[in-house]
Amino acid sequence: MMWFYVLSYFFLALSLFDVVSLENHGYIEKRALRVRRDDALYNYLQTVLENFRAIMKQGSSNPKIPVLDPLSVRPQNIDESKGSTKISVKLWDILIRGLSDFQIKQLNADINKLKLQIKLNIPKLIATGKYELNGKIINIFPLSGNGNARIEAKDVDVEGEATLGLSSGKLKVLRLDLHLQFHSILVNFENLLGGGNFGDLLNQLISSLGRPLFDKFGPKLVNDLEDGLKESLNKELGKFSLSDILAGKTG
């Protein structure tokens, strides 16, 4: 009788082990499937962004996307002061280059929440144009200049979130919100005259113009980038159903 109980416990334990093993196996299979689907979606979105890089340089008629690299910016006026020193700058014929040199740092899609996190880095953005500057240092020494202007922003981060929707089994970007942050700026105005012995102060003032100038450029740059990327994403996402994209059937 004792052997009967021992064998019964043995087979019960064995059957429980099989059930747990099957459950674990099912969990592993589901996890592996989810990883493959996430990878397929990431790869497709990455391809879309790489294709967008070329569109930025050439523009597109369908969908309608203007040339974004170089990006043309309307004339700007900047007034800057530091104590009793004031300068006024006019800029025109402004072109910003380097947007298409972005590097993809983060691209995470959450299908359950219908959200897409995007983070790009642009090593360098260069704005060039013509300038005219007038001002005075400590209200005495005149300051003036005109000619070519160059403003260089380095290590520029572009990041944000897209709100997604599903229509007829296909993903669509409903809204894209991006913001831009730069870490350092260099400013160079050719033919700058005046300042007397206040060269250091003058250089500080000119350098301080970089941030307000890019703050003026920023909204135009971000808005055009949002609109262009949204149009490009929607065109490519509309080519395949979400299930085909997740299954890697986009070739």
C-alpha positions as CSV (number, residue, x, y, z in Angstrom):
1,M,0.0,0.0,0.0
2,M,2.9,2.3,0.8
3,W,4.3,1.8,-2.7
4,F,1.0,2.8,-4.1
5,Y,1.1,6.2,-2.3
6,V,4.7,6.8,-3.3
7,L,3.9,6.1,-7.0
8,S,0.8,8.3,-6.8
9,Y,2.8,11.2,-5.4
10,F,5.5,10.6,-8.0
11,F,3.1,10.7,-11.0
12,L,1.3,13.7,-9.5
13,A,4.5,15.7,-9.1
14,L,5.5,14.7,-12.7
15,S,2.2,15.9,-14.1
16,L,2.5,19.2,-12.2
17,F,6.0,19.6,-13.6
18,D,4.7,19.0,-17.1
19,V,2.0,21.6,-16.6
20,V,4.5,24.2,-15.3
21,S,6.9,23.4,-18.1
22,L,4.1,23.9,-20.7
23,E,3.1,27.2,-19.1
24,N,6.7,28.4,-19.1
25,H,7.1,27.3,-22.6
26,G,4.0,29.2,-23.6
27,Y,5.2,32.3,-21.8
28,I,8.6,32.1,-23.5
29,E,7.0,31.7,-26.9
30,K,4.7,34.7,-26.3
31,R,7.6,36.8,-25.1
32,A,9.7,35.8,-28.2
33,L,6.8,36.7,-30.5
34,R,6.5,40.0,-28.8
35,V,10.2,40.7,-29.2
36,R,10.0,39.8,-32.9
37,R,7.0,42.0,-33.4
38,D,8.7,44.9,-31.6
39,D,11.8,44.5,-33.7
40,A,9.8,44.4,-36.9
41,L,8.0,47.6,-36.0
42,Y,11.2,49.3,-35.0
43,N,12.9,48.3,-38.2
44,Y,10.1,49.6,-40.3
45,L,10.0,52.9,-38.5
46,Q,13.7,53.2,-38.7
47,T,13.5,52.7,-42.5
48,V,10.8,55.4,-42.7
49,L,13.1,57.8,-40.9
50,E,16.0,57.0,-43.1
51,N,13.9,57.6,-46.2
52,F,12.7,60.9,-44.7
53,R,16.4,61.9,-44.5
54,A,16.5,62.0,-48.4
55,I,13.1,63.8,-48.6
56,M,14.4,66.5,-46.3
57,K,17.0,67.4,-48.9
58,Q,14.8,67.1,-52.0
59,G,11.3,67.8,-50.8
60,S,8.2,65.9,-51.9
61,S,5.1,66.6,-54.0
62,N,3.1,63.6,-52.6
63,P,2.8,64.2,-49.7
64,K,3.6,67.8,-50.0
65,I,6.8,68.4,-48.0
66,P,9.1,71.4,-48.7
67,V,12.9,71.2,-48.7
68,L,14.0,71.1,-45.0
69,D,17.7,70.9,-45.5
70,P,18.6,73.7,-46.1
71,L,15.7,75.3,-44.3
72,S,14.9,78.9,-45.4
73,V,14.0,81.2,-42.5
74,R,12.3,84.6,-42.8
75,P,14.4,87.8,-41.8
76,Q,15.0,88.3,-38.1
77,N,15.6,91.3,-35.9
78,I,17.4,90.9,-32.5
79,D,17.9,93.6,-29.8
80,E,20.4,92.6,-27.1
81,S,21.7,94.7,-24.2
82,K,24.1,94.1,-21.3
83,G,24.2,97.0,-18.8
84,S,24.9,100.2,-20.7
85,T,25.9,98.3,-23.9
86,K,23.2,97.8,-26.5
87,I,23.3,96.3,-30.0
88,S,20.7,95.7,-32.7
89,V,21.0,93.1,-35.4
90,K,19.1,92.5,-38.6
91,L,19.5,89.1,-40.4
92,W,18.2,88.0,-43.8
93,D,18.8,85.4,-46.5
94,I,18.9,82.9,-43.7
95,L,19.5,79.2,-44.4
96,I,19.8,76.4,-41.8
97,R,21.8,73.4,-42.8
98,G,22.3,70.0,-41.1
99,L,18.8,68.9,-40.1
100,S,19.1,65.7,-42.3
101,D,22.3,64.7,-40.5
102,F,20.2,63.4,-37.5
103,Q,21.1,60.3,-35.7
104,I,18.4,58.1,-34.2
105,K,18.9,57.8,-30.4
106,Q,15.5,56.4,-29.4
107,L,12.5,55.0,-31.3
108,N,10.0,53.3,-29.1
109,A,6.4,52.4,-30.1
110,D,3.8,51.3,-27.6
111,I,1.0,49.8,-29.5
112,N,-1.2,49.3,-26.4
113,K,-1.0,53.0,-25.5
114,L,-0.7,54.1,-29.2
115,K,2.3,56.2,-28.4
116,L,5.7,56.6,-30.2
117,Q,8.7,58.1,-28.4
118,I,11.3,59.7,-30.7
119,K,14.7,61.1,-29.8
120,L,17.2,62.3,-32.4
121,N,20.5,64.0,-32.2
122,I,21.9,66.4,-34.7
123,P,25.7,66.9,-34.4
124,K,25.7,70.4,-35.9
125,L,23.2,72.9,-37.2
126,I,24.7,75.9,-39.2
127,A,22.7,79.0,-40.0
128,T,24.2,81.4,-42.6
129,G,22.9,84.7,-44.0
130,K,23.5,88.4,-44.2
131,Y,23.6,90.7,-41.3
132,E,23.6,94.4,-40.3
133,L,24.5,95.4,-36.8
134,N,24.5,98.8,-34.9
135,G,25.0,99.6,-31.3
136,K,27.1,101.3,-28.6
137,I,29.4,100.1,-25.9
138,I,28.8,101.9,-22.6
139,N,26.8,104.5,-24.6
140,I,30.1,105.9,-26.0
141,F,31.9,103.7,-28.4
142,P,30.0,103.1,-31.7
143,L,29.7,99.5,-33.0
144,S,28.7,98.6,-36.5
145,G,29.1,95.9,-39.1
146,N,27.5,94.2,-42.1
147,G,28.3,91.2,-44.3
148,N,28.1,87.5,-43.9
149,A,26.9,85.9,-40.7
150,R,27.3,82.3,-39.4
151,I,25.7,80.8,-36.3
152,E,26.6,77.2,-35.4
153,A,24.7,75.1,-32.8
154,K,26.4,71.9,-31.7
155,D,24.9,68.7,-30.2
156,V,21.3,69.5,-30.9
157,D,18.7,67.1,-29.3
158,V,15.3,66.7,-31.0
159,E,12.8,64.6,-29.0
160,G,9.1,64.2,-28.5
161,E,6.1,62.0,-28.7
162,A,3.6,61.0,-31.4
163,T,0.0,60.1,-30.7
164,L,-1.0,57.2,-32.9
165,G,-4.4,55.9,-34.1
166,L,-5.7,52.8,-35.8
167,S,-8.0,53.1,-38.9
168,S,-8.9,50.1,-41.0
169,G,-6.2,48.1,-39.4
170,K,-3.5,50.7,-40.3
171,L,-1.4,52.9,-38.0
172,K,-1.7,56.6,-38.3
173,V,0.1,59.5,-36.6
174,L,-2.6,61.8,-35.2
175,R,-0.3,64.3,-33.5
176,L,3.5,64.8,-33.3
177,D,5.0,67.1,-30.7
178,L,8.8,67.7,-30.8
179,H,11.0,70.1,-29.0
180,L,14.6,71.1,-29.6
181,Q,17.6,71.7,-27.3
182,F,21.1,72.7,-28.2
183,H,24.2,72.6,-25.9
184,S,26.6,75.2,-27.4
185,I,26.5,78.0,-30.0
186,L,29.2,79.8,-31.9
187,V,28.5,83.2,-33.6
188,N,30.7,84.8,-36.3
189,F,29.9,88.2,-37.9
190,E,32.3,89.3,-40.6
191,N,33.4,92.9,-40.9
192,L,32.5,93.9,-37.4
193,L,33.9,97.3,-36.5
194,G,34.2,99.3,-33.4
195,G,34.3,98.6,-29.7
196,G,37.7,100.2,-29.0
197,N,39.4,98.4,-26.2
198,F,36.3,96.5,-25.2
199,G,37.1,93.5,-27.4
200,D,36.3,90.9,-24.7
201,L,33.0,92.5,-23.9
202,L,32.2,92.7,-27.6
203,N,32.9,89.0,-28.1
204,Q,30.7,88.2,-25.1
205,L,27.8,90.2,-26.5
206,I,28.1,88.6,-30.0
207,S,28.2,85.2,-28.4
208,S,25.2,86.0,-26.3
209,L,23.2,86.6,-29.5
210,G,23.4,82.9,-30.4
211,R,20.7,81.7,-28.1
212,P,18.1,84.4,-28.8
213,L,18.8,83.9,-32.5
214,F,18.2,80.2,-32.4
215,D,15.2,80.8,-30.1
216,K,13.8,82.8,-33.0
217,F,14.6,80.1,-35.6
218,G,13.4,77.3,-33.3
219,P,9.6,77.5,-33.8
220,K,9.9,77.5,-37.6
221,L,12.4,74.7,-37.6
222,V,10.4,72.5,-35.2
223,N,7.0,73.1,-36.9
224,D,8.4,72.3,-40.4
225,L,10.1,69.2,-39.0
226,E,6.9,68.0,-37.2
227,D,4.7,68.6,-40.3
228,G,7.2,66.9,-42.7
229,L,7.9,63.9,-40.5
230,K,4.2,63.4,-39.7
231,E,3.3,63.4,-43.4
232,S,6.1,61.0,-44.3
233,L,5.2,58.6,-41.5
234,N,1.6,58.5,-42.4
235,K,2.3,57.9,-46.1
236,E,4.6,54.9,-45.2
237,L,2.3,53.5,-42.4
238,G,-0.6,53.6,-44.8
239,K,1.1,51.2,-47.2
240,F,0.7,48.2,-44.9
241,S,-1.6,46.9,-42.2
242,L,-0.3,46.9,-38.7
243,S,-0.4,43.1,-38.6
244,D,1.7,42.9,-41.8
245,I,4.3,45.4,-40.3
246,L,4.5,43.4,-37.0
247,A,4.9,40.2,-39.0
248,G,7.7,41.8,-41.1
249,K,5.7,41.5,-44.3
250,T,6.8,44.9,-45.7
251,G,9.4,43.7,-48.3
